[in-house]
């Protein structure tokens, strides 16, 4: 599992733990809470790394919310990671 200190970043830590249970809502909530571009980029890349290992939660997110920009951004980042 990716290493995120839950005291330093509880939102992202909660999202990553949820991905292990194939739950997408905490990841969506984490993305929705990010207002600054640097934070959004960090979340996208970290969630993409998690999805590259286990993507069921991301597939559920994409199916539940077709066209969701945050889910699409994470999906695109996964594809980029897998292509490199």
N, C-alpha and C positions, 0 to 999 in steps of 0.2 A: 504494500500500500504506500501511497505517496505520503511523505512526512510533512504534516502541517500541525503546528502547535495549537491545540484548541484554546489555550488562554490568549494567544496572540491573534488568532483568526478563527473565532468560534463558528462563524457563518460558513466559511469554506470547509472547516473540519466536519461540521454537521453534513454538508453536502457530499463530501467524499465518503463518509461512513454510509450515507444513504445509498450511494451508488453500489455499494457492496450488497445491498438488499434489493437492488434493481428498482429503487425509488428515484424518480426524477424531480419531484416538486422542490426538495431543498436546493437542488442545483438551479432550478428556475428562479427560486426566491433569492438565491445568492446573486444571480445575474441581474435580477430586477433591482436589487439594493445598490448595485454599483453605479455610481454617478460619474466618476472620473475615468477618463480613457485608460490611464495606467492600470487602474484597478480592474476594469473590464477586460483588458488584454491579459492580465495575470490570471483572472478567473477562467477565461476562455482556454488558455493554454493548459492550465492545471486540470480543468475538467476534461479537456481533450486527451490529455495523458491518461486520465482515469478511464475514459471511454475506449482508448486504444487497447487497454487490457481487458475491459469488460464493458460491452456496449449495449446490453439489454435495456438499461435505464434510459440511454439516449434514444434508442429506437422507440421506446414507449413515449418519451417526450415528443418526438417528431410526429408520432401517430396521434397523440392526444391533442396536439396544438399545431396542425399543419400551417406552415408559413411563419411560425414563431421565429423572429429574427435572432433571438439568443440561441435557441436550439440549432438553428441553421449555422450560426457562427461557430458553435462548438463542433458541429458535424464537419464543416469545412476545415477546421483546424485538425481534426482527426485524420481526414483524408490527406492533408498536407504532411502530417507526421508520418503516416504510413507510406507515403510516396518517397520520403527522404531516407 
